[in-house]
């Protein structure tokens, strides 16, 4: 018996919704610090997400996803590796300017939020928000942007798992 306002969906609709949400990644790559969820279409990288460390790996579902994984693995082996992946900047005009500026920061170097803000006629807070909204971390190296007093945040987090990833990436690029 349904309660007033309760909706019961057919089983196949529920299963399709579950499948759609669980198969959102074209690959799940084991990284030195955890697992990366790779989101791409046939020829463009649209997202890299940090997944829980106990997430099960998933083989690439397409030729392009396989190339993304290959290039990320090459970067984890050698921080001097240069990505050559087509990516899609899908943010606001301001976010796209910040993400392009981050791509210009050389490996092994960092820039402060305030420095990028002055360069882009913006504010440090707005630059930090754009860094946190970066949908393709590592490839668009938001980890290279730090605060004037220390590490700053990472993926809209000021501590925890994500900041540990930022520390690992910066240390990896100093080797």
N, C-alpha and C positions, 0 to 999 in steps of 0.2 A: 504494500500500500504506500503510495507516495504522499508525503506531507505537502501541505500547501506551499507553492513556490518551488518545490523540488523538481529537478529535471533529471530524467534518467536517459542517458545517451545509449544508443545501440553499441554493442561490444566492438564491432569493426571500426566505428568512428573513434572510440577511445583508443584502440590499438594503433590506428593511423596517427593519432596525436602523439602517442608515446613514441612511435617509430620516428616521427618527424623531429621530436626534440632530442632523442638519443642518437640520431644519426646526423647531427648537424656538422660534424667534422669530417673532412675528407681524409684525415689521418690523425693519429695521436702518436706523437714522437717522444720517446724517452730521452730526456735531456739530463745533463749532469746534476741539475738541481731539482728535477721533477719531471712533469709531463707537459708537453705543448699540444694544444688542440689546433689543428691547421684548418683554416676555412678558406676555400678558394673556389673559383669557377674553373672552366676549362683552360684558361690561360692567364688568369690574374689572381694574385694573392690578395685577399680581402680581410683576413684576420689571423692573428696568432693569440691564443688565449692560454693563460697559465691554469692548468688543471691540478687537482689534488695529486699528491705524490703517489698515491696508491691506485691511480687510474690505470686501467689496462691499456697497453699499446694497441693501436689499430693500424694495420697495413694501409698504405696509400691507396685510395680508391680510383685514382686517375693518373695518367702520365705526368700531368703538371704537379699534382700533390706529391708524387714521387720525387720530382725535381726540387720542390720546396724542401722536402725532408733531406735530400742529398746535400743541398746548399747549407741548411742549418747544421747538419752533422759536420760539414767541412769547416764551418765557423767554430764549432765547439772543439775541433781538433786544432785549428789554427786561427787565432784572433785576427790575423792579417788578411783572412779570406774576404773578398769583396763580393757581395751579393749582386746577382744580375737577374733578378726576378722582376717581371712586370708587376707593379702594385697599383692599387686604386686608392687615391686619396679621396675619401668620401666624408670629409668633414666640412665645417664652415670655412669661409675664406680665411679667417684668422687661424683656425686650426691647421689648415693646409700650409699657410706661411710658416707656422712654427715647426710643423713636421718636416718641411723642406729644409729649414734652417738646421734642424737636428741632423739631417742626413749629411750636412756639410762639416760636422764636427769629426775630426780625424780620430781613428782608433787610438786609444791610450790617452786621449785628452778629454777634459770636461769643460763645460761652460756653465756659468751660473744663470739662474732664472733671470736675474736682473740684467745681465749682459745681453741675453737674447731679447729681453723686453726693450732695452734701449735701441738695439739694432732694428727691431721691428716696430718701433713707436707704439709699444704696448705697455702693460704692467707686469711685474713679476708674477702676481697672482693669476692673471689671464694666461701667461705662458705655462705656469704650473698646471692649470686646468687643462690646457691643450695637451700637455705631456701626458697627464693622467688619462685623457680620452684617446690616446694613440691606439688604434686598433691593430697595429702591426709591430708590437715591440720586438726588439732585437734587430729586425731588418731596418726599421726606422728607429734609430738608437736613442730612445728617450732616457735610457739609463745613464747617458753621458751628460745629462743636465742635473746639476746639484744646487743646493742652497749655498748662500755665502757663509753659513755657519756649520755646514756639514753635509750629510748625505741628501737631505730633502726627502721627498716621498717617492713612491713608485706605484703606478696603477691605482692612483687615488688612495694609497695606504701609507701610513707614516711608520708602521712597524710590522712585525710578523713575517709570514712566508714571503710575501712580495718583496719586502725590503731586503730579505736574505738573497733573493734572486738578483736584485740590483747590485748588492755587494759582490756576489759571485761574478757577474758580468764585468764589473769594473776591475776586479782582481784578475780575471782571465785576460783582459786587454792590456794589463800592465806587464804580463809575462814576456 
